Amino acid sequence: MTVSLADIDLSDVAFWERPMAEREEAFALLRAQPAPVRFAEPDISFALPGGTGYYALVRHADIVEASRNPEIFSSGRGATAIHDLGPEFGEYFGSMINMDDPRHARLRRIVSRAFTPRMIGRFEDDVRKEAGRIVDDLIVKGPGCDFVTEVATKLPLKIICDMMGIGAEHYQTVFDASNIILSGGDPEFIEDVSRAAELLLGAGQRLQDLVVSLAAEGGDNLITSLTSANIDGEKLTMQELGSFFILLVVAGNETTRNAISHGLQLFTDNPDQRALLLEDLEGRLPGAVEEIVRLASPVAWMRRTLTRDHEMNGHPYRKGDKVLLYYWAANRDESVFADPYRFDIRRAGGAHVAFGGPGPHFCLGAHLARREIVVMFRELFTRLPQIRSIGEPVRLRSSFINGIKRLECDF
C-alpha cells in the first residue's frame, strides 16, 4: 500500500492501529516534506480548552537541535501529554520531566548519583542473579509462554523496585499502575474512555499512597534519599516526592520491558543477526543493545513548547507553538542511518535518540537500561540460544509508548 499525506493523522487513534509497515511509510513521507506538518490535537474530554495543535518533528536534525535548546523548546508546560492538562494531573505527574532548569537541574541532581555507571556497577551481581532466576523459571514454565510476562517485565520491575525500597508484595501494584499510566488509552487497560481521567488519577494516587507509606518506614534506598533531600533550603513536598516516585518506577520498568520484548522479536525476524551475535556474544552484545533500542524507541515522542519566536532548519515557529519530538521517526532517518529499517548489530549506534536528544532531559536511566538489557540477553542467549518469538506480537495501541503487550516464545 502507498500512503498519501492525506491519509496521515497522528492524532487519530486509528493511525496507531495500522500495520507497522504503513506507519513506517507514513513517517518516511513526513520526513520528506519541505517543512514539519501540523496536526490538530486529539479530542479528549479532560484536556484544557484551546488546544492549538502541534508540529510533528520527525527528522533527526530537528530533534537534536530542539533538544539542545531547552530555553526555547520548553518542557515546563508539559512533556508527556499533547494537551495542556489540569492541575489535578500535575499533582501526580508533574515531575522533573515536565520542568525546565534551574529547578529541573536541582531535582535531577538528587537522584542522578544513583544512576551513574559506577553506582549501577555496585549491584551488577544482583542484576545477573535475578536474570538467572528469570531464565530458571522460564525453563520450568516451558515453551509457549508469554515472553513479556515471564521475562521482559520481571528484571526491570524488580531492579527499580529494589532501588526504591519497594517490597515484592507491592510489585503487582506498580506493574498495574504503570500499565494504566502509559496505556495511551489502549482499551485493554482503559475499557471506558469516559473514565480515562478517573483511571489515570487513580493509578497515580495508588503510587503516591505507596511512596508515603514507604517514606515513613525509612531504610537505605532511593525513597529515603528523596525524603531527606534539601533543595535551596527546602525539603521536597509529599506531592513532589510522589511525582518523582511515579516517574522513576513507571519509566524505570515499562520502557526497558518493551526494549527487551522488541529485542526478541528482532532476533527472531533476523536470524543472520542472531548468528552474528552468538559468534561473539560478549563482543557484540553492547552494539546489539544499541540497535535494539534504536529500532524499538520505546518512548516514541516527547513534547516541547516554544518560549519565543524561533527559526529552526529553515522553518519559522511562533511563541506558544507545540512540537512533538518523534524519536521513533528520527531513529529511521535516511539521512543519518544507512538502510535505516535494517536490524544491524554492527551498526555504529551513537547517533540514535532513543534515550532522548542531547541536552538536560537525556534519559536519566540510560545506563541502567543498557545494563539490564545486556545482562538479560546474555543470560538468555547463553542458556537458550535458539529462543524465539512465535506469531505476531500483540502491540499496545498508543502513540506515546511503542509497547508490546504479549509475545509468545519458543525454545
Secondary structure, DSSP 8 states (H G I E B T S, - for coil): ----GGG--TTSGGGGGS-HHHHHHHHHHHHTSSS-EEE-----TTB-S----EEEE-SHHHHHHHHH-TTTEESTT-SS-SS-B-HHHHHHH-SGGG--TTHHHHHHHHHHGGGSHHHHHHTHHHHHHHHHHHHHHHHHH-TTSBHIIIIITHHHHHHHHHHHT--GGGHHHHHHHHHHHT-TT-TTT-S-GGGHHHHHHHHHHHHHHHHHHHHHH--SSHHHHHHH-EETTEE--HHHHHHHHHHHHHHHHHHHHHHHHHHHHHHHH-HHHHHHHHHTHHHHHHHHHHHHHHHH-SB-EEEEEESS-EEETTEEE-TT-EEEEEHHHHTT-TTTSSSTTS--TTS--TT--TT--SSTTS-TTHHHHHHHHHHHHHHHHHH-TT-EE-S--EE---SSB--EEE-BEE-
